[in-house]
Amino acid sequence: MSDNSEHIFANRQTLIVSMAEIKQLMSMEECIELQRKVFVAHVQGGAQNAPNTWLRLIGQNKWMKLLAGYVGDVDTMGVKVLARFPENPSGMNIGSLVTLFDGSDGFPMAIMDGVYFTAIRTAAGGGLSALYCARKDATSVGIVGSGVQARYNLIAMKQLVPQLSDARVYSRSKERRESFAEKMHEETGIRLVAVETAEEAVEGMEIILMATNSPQPVLFREMVAPGVHIAAMGIKTEIEPSVFKGARVIGDGKQVTMEDGKFSVGFQTGVLSVSDLVGEEIVEIGDVILEKAQGRLSDADVTIFDSSGLAVQDVICAHHCYQKAKELGMGTWVDIGLGELP
């Protein structure tokens, strides 16, 4: 490039979008449809993901996770970075940003809050798993965890499985689980009871929602009855590996399930193999949505949605919010100086 050539990024600005604005730009209903669309695109080859990457600080209970992906339908690339500091106050331990890049030339189109995206798009996936993989007559859900994921997953499940009427919730904090039960009853109309153990929470329930960051297993094989659907939305280690044996496992992606999912905990240590699963395979949720695969083969199957998280789930949400923010004049435009040569 000669010195007198204008840089292709000259006079272009990047849109900064806050969490408060994103909450106005995307509803749960919209997010569910975006997730349905991107799960399908993923199995059809229209969306690509890099392997999830972790930075775990040696000797410290802190980590950073990086997810990068591309959605061809909107020709947009993106990366999400999450930093988790578990010693922070409850509910304040995740920091996250999503950056969108123009798929035609790499210009950074937007920088957005990633905390809300993580909450709502993960929950939309959990809700879709209940719709497609739980028994059609399911009316009850046992919840382990009382934080953000528990809340949004229950909202998504109620929207997609409207007959849900009863739930129990357990978390270590009596105050938090009782507050969750009261607030979520008001928000969803579901009858919620706070209980004192994880066993009580899941006993007799047709759907189990695992929404805890527990570093130790809290769900064991003897707690899981035939026909149950498990939405495994927690950190990674909350399910004892033997729960997967004889189960039908549905992942957001096959590779990420084996490398970074709850199944991977037992798979990578040799305790589990794909041959242990119903059908001797990991099914992708996109194929279930397309009816190319079955979410469950019988009413007696234990089905597990192993949510690891795909970058394209964030990219498609961020692109939606970017376009809508431009239309509504929301967000803050910033020239970060990329129109100058280094």
Secondary structure, 3 states (H helix, E strand, C coil): CCCCCCCCCCCCCEEEECHHHHHHHCCHHHHHHHHHHHHHHHHHCCEEECCCEEEECCCCCCEEEEEEEEEHHHCEEEEEEEEECCCCCCCCCEEEEEEEEECCCCCEEEEEECHHHHHHHHHHHHHHHHHHHCCCCCCEEEEECCCHHHHHHHHHHHHHCCCCCEEEEECCCHHHHHHHHHHHHHHHCCEEEECCCHHHHHCCCCEEEECCCCCCCCECHHHCCCCCEEEECCCCCCECHHHHCCCEEEECCHHHHHHHCHHHHHHCCCCCCHHHCHHHCEEEHHHHHCCCCCCCCCCCCCEEEECCCCHHHHHHHHHHHHHHHHHHCCCEEECCCCCCCC
